[in-house]
Structure formats: structure tokens, C-alpha cells
Amino acid sequence: MRAEDMPHYHPAVKQLAFHHSCPRNPSPLGPGKDAGKISVSYEYFNSNQSLNDTRLDRTALKLLQTVHKHGEGQLTGYEKRVHHDQIIPQKRYQDAYARLKAKYGKQLTSNWVEVTDPVKHVFEDIGIAAFLIELWDDMYQRPVTVDAVLKADASTWVGALDVSDDVKEPRESDASAFLANGGEVQALEHKLSFPGFVDIGCGNGILVYILLSEGYYGFGFDARERKSWSTFPTAIVKHLKQQVLVPEIFRSTLGLAHDGDSTWHNGVFERGTFIVSNHADELTAWTPLLAYLNHGAFLAIPCCSHDLAGARFRAPESVRKPTDAAREVTYGNAHMSRLPQQEPYTHVEPLAEDHDTHSIRDQHVDRQGTSSADLAVKQAAETGSLKRSLVQKKMASAYSTLCSYLASISATVGYEVETEVLRIPSTRNHSVIGRHRKELSDRIGGETNTAEDREAVVKNLIEFEMGLSLQSVAHDWITRAGKIAQKPGSGH
């Protein structure tokens, strides 16, 4: 390998070696009493490299410290709890990240207009974009616009982006030839055409900006416009929309007319659209449901815990197996395991299956007068100085239960759930991914894929999880959506 072939984030050395010396007869007093030594040696590519490279010295010292830390950890029985790179190999991700960082990092941080930390948000979104691009490379054919961007100079990306507006969606005949189980991406030899993406709760719009600039067509929307949107070129801004999500299921349940109101989005996208949600709060739990209704795949990065009515809550620590969860929603069993504070006081009768139509029927006790806000009052506090019981002290963290809850919802509607701890500068870096779906074979007669069938599954799931009528949940969602739209943007 030549020096010019080395990636910029790798030390410019030709060879690297570790030398570990250990006494033949270790001290009986234990580690550290007659310890061995470890050293690192490296060789330059050529003699012209500076022997006074302090940066390389610091890197070598840090490498020694890391090796020593791992050695001490193994000696004391440390077991790694977080495993990265389970879906995308580390080298592929790092190469993509390095390229995007060099291309967009300085530009975005220097032009930052939000009050939040640019370093965190810019490089977090660059990391997510790198992961998505590599994930999509495994799932789809590269759009022609991506090749145009990769081959062109960075200053010509606008022209390549404009081409994306003219790219036709995959023909239905093409989709039916490659897709199974209702249109979701499957592990097939042939890759599908890229179906486009939507970033729900897109915040500052950086992720949308990068993906569009790299030639992946799609759009993002958020309840509030951010100041950063105005810093993007016009070709980008037209793909960022200030809209509040009101799922079509809620709109139709309450009989609300759309009337062409562009400030609301009903969650109905082009078939197969890849849905992205990054710290989307109220929209997080809805991510797999929207993907299911639109026959698509998704990536969700949870942050704050909200239920399906948009209210803050502590997600239940589910103990159900995915197959049990799907069976419960399908057949209407109501014995879902919940945390103590998640159990509503009002008794809910189990759902009954209509054997004549094989469809889902509402057999809940009539609770029209109860709202999710009423139930929230009866829940134990999530935080605060209240004395906690022994059971509460043993509870998993709110974040871990949210991730498990999101995975459970995804599995309930048939997704083969994958998880990945992303390499991004955030403590909320766990992601839930749904690329493949399996047929809900436990249903009588198998799964059907009409829009009505899928809506019935989602409606039943909402009532099952919330313990409320769909009308009550829909009313609560719309009330909260109106309040959210009035709040100022947070900058994320």
C-alpha cells in the first residue's frame, strides 16, 4: 500500500507492531507487582516523513492506552455490552462517513444559525446519512442521480438533484415481480429501484439536505420550520415542508375533511417509501406503522418516549415474544404484560374474533369518555423525588424500554426487527430497522394485503396498546398536534 492510498483518518504509517514482554514467573502478589510491558513500534512510508510528528506520537500513545485498558478489562472479567457494526461493516461505514464529513462538515458547521450545538447535530446527521446510504446500497439499485453526484464535481450537485424530480417511480409490474408479502423489501437476488425516502420530524433538515445532495430523492416534514432551512439552496428547500402528521386512520375515524390543507400530512406516501425518523418524539412509535401501511421499510432512532396518542409516557417493558405479539393483535387477546404504572384501572374485555368475516371487531368496553390524559394521571411518575418501590428500582431505563417497545410494535405488524447501535455523537444512538417482513401466518387464511386489511390491523393495535377507543386516541392526537404546531422550533 502507498501513502496516498491511506484514508485520511488512518495514521500514515507503513507497518505497525506491538511487543508484549511478560516475566516468566509472575509475582504471587498479583497484577501490577511484577508487571510485564507493552510497546508499539511503527515504520514510516518513506524517510521524508518528519521524525518529530507530535500528532503521530499522541496517536501511538492513545493506542497503547486503549490496548492496556482492554487488557485490564479482560483480566477483571469485563464483557462488552454494546456491539456496533452488526448490519453495515465498520470499514464501509467509516469510509462513507469520512467522505461525507469532508464534503459537508465544515460548510454546515460554519453556516449554523440554530442556537443548538452545531458540532453535535451536524456530525450526528452526517453519521446517520452515511449509515443510510450504505444500508440502501444493500437494499436498492443506486438512483441515476447518485452516480451523477459521485462522478461530478461537488459544485454541480444542484443539477443532479434537479434530475431527481423527473425520475419515475418503479412501475407496479416491476414491483410485483420483485416484492413479496405486500411490497416490503425482501432479501432477493435482484435489487429494487430506490423508492424514495421521507424523514418524518426532520427538524433542522440537515439529513434531508445531505441525502438529496447525494442524489437520493425524497423529502422531509416537521411541525415547525427551522431557521436552518433558509440557509439551504432553493432546490433543497422545496423538499422541506412544514406539516403536522395526522394519520389517515385518525382523520377518517373522526370524519375530518382534508380540504387541501397543506399544513397537515395524512401519512400516506408513495408505495414502498423508506421512512426515517430520528428523535421524532411523538412520531417514533408510529414509524413502523406508517411503513407497514405504505408497504415500505424504515429506520427509527428513538429518543423521548411517547405513546400512540402522542402523550409522554414510560414505555412498557414488554415480555412478549414477537409471534405472541402478532397473535394477540390478530386474535385480540388482552393479556399484554405491562409495567405497574402502565396498567389502566378500567377493565378491558378481550377482543373476540369474528369467524364469519375473519376481520377485527371492536369488543372493547365502551370508554368513549376516557382520554389518554386521564390515564396518564393514574400512572406513577417517571422522574422526580418520589420514593420508589423495590420493583421500580429494578426497572429498566426509560430509554431501553422505549427501544424494546418500538421493536415490539414493529414485530407485531410482521417486521423482522434488526437493531444497530450507531456510531454517532449521541447517547440516544440505538436504532430499530425494519427491512423485511414475514407473513402473519397465524391469521386465519393467511395475511391479505389490501389497504383495508392493514388499516384494520393498525386500528386494533392502537386500541389494544392504548386501552382506549380509536375515536378517543384520534381526538387526543389531533389536540396535541395543534399545540405542537404552535411551539417554536427547537433547532434539532
VEXDREN-2710 file (C-alpha; in Angstrom, 1 decimal):
% VEXDREN-2710
k/r/px/py/pz
1/MET/0.0/0.0/0.0
2/ARG/1.2/3.5/-0.8
3/ALA/0.9/6.5/1.5
4/GLU/-1.6/8.2/-0.8
5/ASP/-3.8/5.1/-0.6
6/MET/-4.3/5.5/3.2
7/PRO/-7.6/7.1/4.3
8/HIS/-7.1/10.4/5.9
9/TYR/-8.4/9.2/9.3
10/HIS/-5.7/6.5/9.5
11/PRO/-2.2/7.2/10.8
12/ALA/0.2/7.5/7.8
13/VAL/2.5/4.5/8.7
14/LYS/3.6/1.6/6.6
15/GLN/3.8/-1.0/9.4
16/LEU/2.6/-1.3/13.0
17/ALA/3.7/-3.8/15.6
18/PHE/3.0/-4.5/19.3
19/HIS/5.6/-6.1/21.6
20/HIS/4.5/-7.6/24.9
21/SER/7.1/-8.8/27.4
22/CYS/5.9/-10.7/30.5
23/PRO/8.0/-12.1/33.3
24/ARG/8.4/-15.9/33.2
25/ASN/7.4/-16.2/36.8
26/PRO/4.7/-13.6/37.6
27/SER/4.7/-12.2/41.1
28/PRO/2.4/-14.1/43.5
29/LEU/1.2/-10.7/44.8
30/GLY/-1.0/-10.3/41.7
31/PRO/-1.2/-7.9/38.7
32/GLY/1.0/-4.8/38.9
33/LYS/3.5/-6.2/41.3
34/ASP/5.9/-7.5/38.7
35/ALA/4.1/-6.5/35.6
36/GLY/5.0/-7.0/32.0
37/LYS/5.5/-4.3/29.5
38/ILE/3.8/-3.5/26.2
39/SER/5.2/-1.2/23.5
40/VAL/4.2/-0.1/20.0
41/SER/6.5/0.3/17.0
42/TYR/5.7/1.8/13.6
43/GLU/7.5/2.4/10.3
44/TYR/7.1/5.4/8.1
45/PHE/6.3/5.0/4.4
46/ASN/9.4/7.0/3.5
47/SER/12.3/8.7/5.2
48/ASN/10.9/12.2/4.3
49/GLN/8.3/11.9/6.9
50/SER/9.0/14.0/10.0
51/LEU/10.5/12.3/13.0
52/ASN/9.0/15.0/15.1
53/ASP/5.4/14.3/14.3
54/THR/3.8/15.0/17.6
55/ARG/0.3/14.1/16.3
56/LEU/1.5/10.6/15.4
57/ASP/3.1/10.3/18.8
58/ARG/-0.1/11.2/20.5
59/THR/-2.0/8.6/18.4
60/ALA/0.5/5.9/19.3
61/LEU/0.2/6.8/23.0
62/LYS/-3.6/6.7/22.8
63/LEU/-3.3/3.3/21.1
64/LEU/-1.2/2.0/23.9
65/GLN/-3.6/3.3/26.5
66/THR/-6.5/1.6/24.7
67/VAL/-4.7/-1.7/24.5
68/HIS/-3.8/-1.5/28.2
69/LYS/-7.5/-0.7/29.0
70/HIS/-8.7/-3.7/27.1
71/GLY/-6.1/-5.9/28.8
72/GLU/-7.1/-4.8/32.2
73/GLY/-10.7/-5.3/31.3
74/GLN/-10.2/-8.8/30.2
75/LEU/-8.2/-9.5/33.3
76/THR/-11.1/-8.4/35.5
77/GLY/-13.8/-10.2/33.6
78/TYR/-15.2/-7.3/31.5
79/GLU/-17.7/-8.3/28.9
80/LYS/-18.6/-6.0/26.0
81/ARG/-22.2/-4.9/26.2
82/VAL/-22.6/-2.7/23.2
83/HIS/-21.8/-4.2/19.8
84/HIS/-21.5/-1.9/16.8
85/ASP/-21.4/-2.7/13.1
86/GLN/-23.9/-5.6/13.2
87/ILE/-25.5/-4.6/9.9
88/ILE/-23.0/-2.5/8.0
89/PRO/-19.3/-3.4/8.3
90/GLN/-17.2/-0.8/10.1
91/LYS/-14.9/0.0/7.2
92/ARG/-17.8/0.7/4.8
93/TYR/-19.5/3.0/7.3
94/GLN/-16.3/4.8/8.2
95/ASP/-15.3/5.4/4.6
96/ALA/-18.8/6.8/3.8
97/TYR/-18.7/8.9/6.9
98/ALA/-15.2/10.3/6.1
99/ARG/-16.3/11.2/2.6
100/LEU/-19.5/13.0/3.8
101/LYS/-17.7/14.7/6.7
102/ALA/-15.1/16.1/4.3
103/LYS/-17.8/17.3/1.9
104/TYR/-20.3/18.8/4.2
105/GLY/-18.8/19.1/7.8
106/LYS/-17.1/22.5/7.6
107/GLN/-19.7/24.0/5.4
108/LEU/-22.6/23.1/7.6
109/THR/-20.9/24.0/10.9
110/SER/-19.7/27.4/9.7
111/ASN/-23.1/28.3/8.4
112/TRP/-25.0/27.2/11.5
113/VAL/-27.8/29.5/12.5
114/GLU/-29.6/27.5/15.2
115/VAL/-29.0/28.0/19.0
116/THR/-28.0/24.4/19.5
117/ASP/-24.5/22.9/19.2
118/PRO/-23.5/22.6/15.6
119/VAL/-20.8/20.0/16.2
120/LYS/-23.3/17.6/17.7
121/HIS/-26.1/18.0/15.3
122/VAL/-24.1/18.3/12.1
123/PHE/-21.9/15.3/12.6
124/GLU/-24.8/13.2/14.1
125/ASP/-26.7/13.7/10.9
126/ILE/-23.7/13.0/8.7
127/GLY/-23.2/9.7/10.6
128/ILE/-26.9/8.8/10.1
129/ALA/-26.7/9.7/6.4
130/ALA/-23.6/7.5/6.0
131/PHE/-25.4/4.6/7.6
132/LEU/-28.5/5.1/5.4
133/ILE/-26.5/5.3/2.2
134/GLU/-24.7/2.1/2.9
135/LEU/-27.9/0.4/4.1
136/TRP/-29.7/1.5/0.9
137/ASP/-26.8/0.3/-1.2
138/ASP/-27.5/-3.2/0.1
139/MET/-31.3/-2.9/-0.5
140/TYR/-31.8/-0.9/-3.7
141/GLN/-30.3/-0.1/-7.0
142/ARG/-28.5/3.2/-6.9
143/PRO/-30.6/6.0/-8.4
144/VAL/-29.1/7.6/-11.5
145/THR/-28.7/10.8/-9.6
146/VAL/-26.3/9.2/-7.2
147/ASP/-24.0/8.2/-10.0
148/ALA/-24.3/11.8/-11.3
149/VAL/-23.2/13.2/-7.9
150/LEU/-20.3/10.7/-7.5
151/LYS/-18.9/11.4/-10.9
152/ALA/-19.4/15.2/-10.9
153/ASP/-17.7/18.0/-9.1
154/ALA/-19.3/19.0/-5.8
155/SER/-20.4/22.3/-7.2
156/THR/-22.7/20.6/-9.7
157/TRP/-24.8/18.7/-7.2
158/VAL/-27.8/21.0/-7.8
159/GLY/-28.1/19.9/-11.4
160/ALA/-28.0/16.3/-10.4
161/LEU/-30.7/17.0/-7.8
162/ASP/-33.0/18.6/-10.3
163/VAL/-32.9/15.4/-12.3
164/SER/-34.4/13.6/-9.4
165/ASP/-37.7/15.4/-9.9
166/ASP/-38.0/13.7/-13.3
167/VAL/-37.2/10.2/-12.1
168/LYS/-40.2/7.9/-12.4
169/GLU/-41.4/5.7/-9.6
170/PRO/-40.9/1.9/-10.1
171/ARG/-43.7/0.5/-12.3
172/GLU/-46.2/-1.6/-10.4
173/SER/-45.3/-4.6/-12.7
174/ASP/-41.7/-4.2/-11.7
175/ALA/-42.6/-4.1/-8.0
176/SER/-44.8/-7.2/-8.2
177/ALA/-42.0/-9.1/-9.9
178/PHE/-39.6/-8.4/-7.1
179/LEU/-41.6/-7.9/-3.9
180/ALA/-43.5/-10.2/-1.7
181/ASN/-45.7/-10.0/1.3
182/GLY/-47.3/-6.8/0.4
183/GLY/-44.5/-4.8/-1.2
184/GLU/-41.8/-4.7/1.5
185/VAL/-38.2/-5.1/0.6
186/GLN/-37.1/-8.8/0.8
187/ALA/-33.8/-10.5/0.6
188/LEU/-33.8/-11.2/-3.1
189/GLU/-31.0/-11.5/-5.6
190/HIS/-32.4/-8.6/-7.6
191/LYS/-32.4/-5.2/-6.0
192/LEU/-35.4/-2.9/-6.3
193/SER/-35.3/0.6/-7.7
194/PHE/-34.9/3.1/-4.9
195/PRO/-38.4/4.0/-3.8
196/GLY/-37.6/7.4/-2.3
197/PHE/-37.5/8.4/1.3
198/VAL/-39.4/10.6/3.8
199/ASP/-37.8/12.0/7.0
200/ILE/-40.7/12.4/9.4
201/GLY/-40.0/15.1/12.0
202/CYS/-37.0/16.2/10.0
203/GLY/-36.0/19.0/12.4
204/ASN/-33.1/21.2/11.1
205/GLY/-33.3/19.4/7.7
206/ILE/-29.6/18.5/7.5
207/LEU/-30.2/14.8/6.9
208/VAL/-32.6/15.6/4.1
209/TYR/-30.1/18.1/2.7
210/ILE/-27.3/15.6/2.6
211/LEU/-29.4/12.7/1.2
212/LEU/-30.8/14.9/-1.5
213/SER/-27.4/16.3/-2.3
214/GLU/-26.1/12.7/-2.7
215/GLY/-28.8/12.0/-5.2
216/TYR/-31.3/10.1/-3.1
217/TYR/-34.7/11.7/-3.8
218/GLY/-37.3/12.3/-1.1
219/PHE/-38.5/14.9/1.3
220/GLY/-38.9/15.7/5.0
221/PHE/-41.5/17.5/7.0
222/ASP/-41.8/18.8/10.5
223/ALA/-44.4/20.6/12.6
224/ARG/-42.2/23.7/12.8
225/GLU/-39.9/25.3/10.2
226/ARG/-36.3/25.7/11.3
227/LYS/-34.1/28.7/10.7
228/SER/-31.5/26.4/9.1
229/TRP/-33.9/25.6/6.2
230/SER/-33.4/29.1/4.8
231/THR/-29.7/28.5/4.5
232/PHE/-30.1/25.7/2.0
233/PRO/-30.4/26.2/-1.7
234/THR/-33.8/26.5/-3.3
235/ALA/-33.6/23.1/-4.8
236/ILE/-33.4/21.7/-1.2
237/VAL/-35.9/24.0/0.5
238/LYS/-38.7/22.8/-1.8
239/HIS/-38.2/19.3/-0.3
240/LEU/-38.7/20.5/3.3
241/LYS/-42.3/21.0/4.4
242/GLN/-43.9/22.5/7.5
243/GLN/-46.6/19.9/8.1
244/VAL/-48.2/18.2/11.1
245/LEU/-48.8/14.5/10.8
246/VAL/-52.4/13.4/11.3
247/PRO/-52.6/9.7/10.2
248/GLU/-55.3/9.0/7.7
249/ILE/-56.7/6.4/10.2
250/PHE/-57.4/9.3/12.7
251/ARG/-58.7/11.6/10.0
252/SER/-61.2/9.1/8.6
253/THR/-62.3/8.0/12.1
254/LEU/-63.3/11.5/13.1
255/GLY/-64.7/12.3/9.7
256/LEU/-62.3/15.2/9.2
257/ALA/-62.2/16.7/5.7
258/HIS/-58.7/17.4/4.3
259/ASP/-59.9/20.3/2.1
260/GLY/-56.4/20.6/0.5
261/ASP/-54.9/21.9/3.8
262/SER/-51.1/21.7/3.1
263/THR/-50.2/22.2/6.8
264/TRP/-51.4/18.6/7.6
265/HIS/-50.0/15.3/6.3
266/ASN/-52.0/12.1/6.4
267/GLY/-49.1/9.8/6.4
268/VAL/-49.9/8.3/3.0
269/PHE/-46.8/8.1/0.8
270/GLU/-45.7/6.5/-2.4
271/ARG/-45.8/2.7/-2.1
272/GLY/-42.6/1.4/-0.7
273/THR/-41.2/4.7/0.5
274/PHE/-38.4/4.3/3.0
275/ILE/-39.4/6.1/6.3
276/VAL/-36.8/7.7/8.5
277/SER/-37.4/9.0/12.0
278/ASN/-34.6/10.5/14.1
279/HIS/-35.6/11.7/17.5
280/ALA/-39.0/12.2/16.1
281/ASP/-40.7/12.0/19.6
282/GLU/-44.5/11.7/19.0
283/LEU/-43.9/10.1/15.6
284/THR/-41.4/7.4/16.8
285/ALA/-44.0/4.8/17.8
286/TRP/-45.8/5.5/14.5
287/THR/-42.8/4.9/12.3
288/PRO/-43.2/1.1/11.8
289/LEU/-47.0/1.5/11.5
290/LEU/-46.6/4.1/8.7
291/ALA/-44.1/1.8/7.0
292/TYR/-46.5/-1.1/7.3
293/LEU/-49.4/1.0/5.9
294/ASN/-47.2/2.2/3.0
295/HIS/-45.6/-1.2/2.2
296/GLY/-42.2/0.2/2.9
297/ALA/-39.1/-0.2/5.1
298/PHE/-38.0/2.0/8.0
299/LEU/-35.2/3.2/10.2
300/ALA/-36.2/4.7/13.6
301/ILE/-33.8/6.2/16.2
302/PRO/-35.8/6.7/19.4
303/CYS/-35.3/9.5/21.9
304/CYS/-38.2/10.6/24.0
305/SER/-41.0/8.2/24.9
306/HIS/-44.5/9.0/23.6
307/ASP/-47.4/6.7/23.2
308/LEU/-49.6/6.2/20.1
309/ALA/-51.7/9.2/21.1
310/GLY/-48.6/11.4/21.3
311/ALA/-48.6/11.7/25.1
312/ARG/-45.4/11.4/27.1
313/PHE/-45.3/8.0/28.9
314/ARG/-42.9/5.4/30.1
315/ALA/-43.0/2.6/27.5
316/PRO/-44.0/-0.8/28.9
317/GLU/-41.2/-3.3/29.4
318/SER/-42.8/-6.0/27.1
319/VAL/-42.0/-9.6/27.8
320/ARG/-43.9/-10.9/24.8
321/LYS/-42.3/-12.8/22.0
322/PRO/-42.9/-11.3/18.5
323/THR/-45.0/-14.2/17.5
324/ASP/-47.2/-13.9/20.6
325/ALA/-47.5/-10.1/20.0
326/ALA/-48.7/-10.7/16.4
327/ARG/-51.1/-13.3/17.6
328/GLU/-52.5/-11.0/20.3
329/VAL/-53.2/-8.2/17.9
330/THR/-54.7/-10.6/15.3
331/TYR/-56.9/-12.5/17.6
332/GLY/-57.4/-9.8/20.2
333/ASN/-56.0/-11.4/23.3
334/ALA/-55.8/-8.7/26.0
335/HIS/-53.2/-10.2/28.4
336/MET/-50.3/-8.0/27.4
337/SER/-47.7/-7.7/30.1
338/ARG/-47.2/-4.1/31.2
339/LEU/-45.3/-2.2/33.9
340/PRO/-47.3/-1.4/37.1
341/GLN/-47.7/2.2/36.1
342/GLN/-48.9/1.3/32.6
343/GLU/-51.9/-0.8/33.8
344/PRO/-55.1/1.3/33.4
345/TYR/-57.6/0.9/36.2
346/THR/-60.6/0.3/34.0
347/HIS/-61.1/-3.3/33.0
348/VAL/-60.9/-4.0/29.3
349/GLU/-62.6/-7.1/27.9
350/PRO/-60.6/-9.3/25.5
351/LEU/-61.4/-8.8/21.8
352/ALA/-63.3/-11.5/20.1
353/GLU/-62.6/-12.8/16.5
354/ASP/-65.4/-12.6/14.0
355/HIS/-65.2/-16.0/12.4
356/ASP/-67.6/-15.1/9.7
357/THR/-65.5/-12.3/8.2
358/HIS/-62.1/-13.1/9.7
359/SER/-61.8/-9.4/10.4
360/ILE/-61.0/-7.4/13.5
361/ARG/-64.0/-6.3/15.5
362/ASP/-64.2/-3.8/18.3
363/GLN/-65.1/-5.7/21.5
364/HIS/-63.7/-3.2/24.0
365/VAL/-65.7/-1.9/26.9
366/ASP/-67.1/1.5/25.9
367/ARG/-64.6/4.0/27.1
368/GLN/-65.5/7.0/25.0
369/GLY/-65.5/9.3/28.0
370/THR/-61.9/8.4/29.0
371/SER/-58.9/10.1/27.4
372/SER/-55.2/9.2/27.4
373/ALA/-54.6/12.2/29.5
374/ASP/-57.0/10.8/32.2
375/LEU/-55.0/7.6/32.2
376/ALA/-51.7/9.4/32.5
377/VAL/-52.8/10.9/35.8
378/LYS/-53.1/7.4/37.2
379/GLN/-49.6/6.4/36.1
380/ALA/-46.7/6.6/38.5
381/ALA/-44.2/9.4/38.0
382/GLU/-41.4/8.7/35.5
383/THR/-39.0/11.0/37.2
384/GLY/-38.8/13.1/40.4
385/SER/-38.1/12.7/44.1
386/LEU/-41.0/10.4/45.0
387/LYS/-39.9/7.4/46.9
388/ARG/-39.6/4.4/44.6
389/SER/-40.6/0.8/45.4
390/LEU/-38.2/-2.1/45.1
391/VAL/-39.9/-3.1/41.9
392/GLN/-39.4/0.4/40.4
393/LYS/-35.8/0.4/41.4
394/LYS/-35.3/-2.8/39.4
395/MET/-37.0/-1.4/36.3
396/ALA/-35.0/-1.0/33.1
397/SER/-34.3/2.6/31.9
398/ALA/-37.0/4.5/30.1
399/TYR/-34.8/4.6/27.0
400/SER/-34.2/0.9/26.9
401/THR/-38.0/0.2/27.4
402/LEU/-38.8/2.6/24.6
403/CYS/-36.4/0.7/22.2
404/SER/-38.0/-2.6/23.3
405/TYR/-41.5/-1.2/22.9
406/LEU/-40.7/0.1/19.4
407/ALA/-39.2/-3.3/18.4
408/SER/-42.3/-5.0/19.8
409/ILE/-44.7/-2.8/17.7
410/SER/-42.6/-3.5/14.6
411/ALA/-42.7/-7.2/15.2
412/THR/-46.4/-7.1/15.8
413/VAL/-47.1/-5.9/12.3
414/GLY/-44.7/-8.6/10.9
415/TYR/-41.3/-6.9/10.5
416/GLU/-38.2/-8.9/11.1
417/VAL/-36.7/-6.4/13.6
418/GLU/-33.0/-5.5/13.3
419/THR/-31.1/-3.2/15.7
420/GLU/-27.9/-1.3/15.4
421/VAL/-26.0/0.9/17.8
422/LEU/-25.0/3.8/15.5
423/ARG/-21.6/5.4/15.6
424/ILE/-23.0/8.9/16.2
425/PRO/-22.2/11.6/18.8
426/SER/-25.3/11.0/20.8
427/THR/-26.3/8.9/23.8
428/ARG/-29.6/8.1/22.0
429/ASN/-27.8/6.1/19.3
430/HIS/-29.9/2.9/19.3
431/SER/-31.8/2.3/16.0
432/VAL/-34.6/-0.1/15.1
433/ILE/-34.7/-1.2/11.5
434/GLY/-37.4/-2.9/9.5
435/ARG/-36.2/-4.1/6.1
436/HIS/-38.0/-7.4/5.7
437/ARG/-41.5/-8.5/6.6
438/LYS/-42.8/-12.0/7.2
439/GLU/-46.4/-13.1/6.6
440/LEU/-48.5/-13.0/9.7
441/SER/-49.3/-16.7/9.2
442/ASP/-51.1/-17.1/12.5
443/ARG/-54.1/-15.3/11.0
444/ILE/-56.9/-17.5/9.7
445/GLY/-56.5/-17.8/5.9
446/GLY/-53.1/-16.0/6.0
447/GLU/-52.4/-12.3/5.6
448/THR/-54.1/-10.3/3.0
449/ASN/-52.7/-7.0/1.8
450/THR/-55.5/-4.6/0.9
451/ALA/-55.3/-1.2/2.4
452/GLU/-58.4/-2.0/4.4
453/ASP/-56.8/-5.1/5.9
454/ARG/-53.8/-3.3/7.0
455/GLU/-55.8/-0.4/8.4
456/ALA/-57.8/-2.9/10.5
457/VAL/-54.6/-4.4/11.9
458/VAL/-53.3/-0.9/12.9
459/LYS/-56.6/0.2/14.3
460/ASN/-56.8/-2.9/16.5
461/LEU/-53.2/-2.5/17.6
462/ILE/-53.8/1.1/18.7
463/GLU/-56.9/0.2/20.8
464/PHE/-55.0/-2.8/22.2
465/GLU/-51.9/-0.8/23.2
466/MET/-53.8/2.3/24.5
467/GLY/-56.8/0.6/26.1
468/LEU/-59.0/3.3/24.5
469/SER/-61.4/3.6/21.7
470/LEU/-59.9/4.7/18.4
471/GLN/-62.0/7.8/18.4
472/SER/-60.6/8.9/21.8
473/VAL/-57.0/8.3/20.7
474/ALA/-57.6/10.2/17.5
475/HIS/-59.1/13.2/19.3
476/ASP/-56.1/13.3/21.7
477/TRP/-53.6/13.1/18.9
478/ILE/-55.2/16.0/16.9
479/THR/-55.5/18.1/20.1
480/ARG/-51.8/17.7/20.8
481/ALA/-50.8/18.1/17.1
482/GLY/-52.4/21.6/17.1
483/LYS/-50.4/22.6/20.3
484/ILE/-47.1/21.3/18.8
485/ALA/-47.6/23.3/15.7
486/GLN/-47.7/26.5/17.8
487/LYS/-44.5/25.9/19.7
488/PRO/-41.2/27.5/18.5
489/GLY/-38.7/25.2/16.8
490/SER/-36.0/23.6/19.0
491/GLY/-33.2/23.7/16.4
492/HIS/-32.8/19.9/16.2
END
